[in-house]
Amino acid sequence: MQIVTAKMTENRIREIEEKWPQTKGKALYLKHLKGCELTRSEAITAHCYSCGGGENEPCGVASCVLYPYSHLNASQDVKYTAETPSRAPLSN
């Protein structure tokens, strides 16, 4: 297991600021890396930005637990039933 140091986080922040595209989620992901709190919606957006490497492409990772809530969800009509309680929509 790798321990993340402050220097590693600083380097990651600098890399994202300089090289990653300016798309939805970048500011939120940087906010997270700097230790700020995010709302649930902001955290999902930041995670999707990070997972996609900064690209704003439709998400095809249907096995991700956040897939139904992602703004990049390729099929916004995903429905979950009582047979899939771990994927039940979160209530606000």
Summary of the structure (lengths in Angstrom):
residues: 92
radius of gyration: 14.9
end to end distance: 34.5
largest distance: 44.9
contacts: 191
relative contact order: 0.13
helix: 43%
strand: 2%
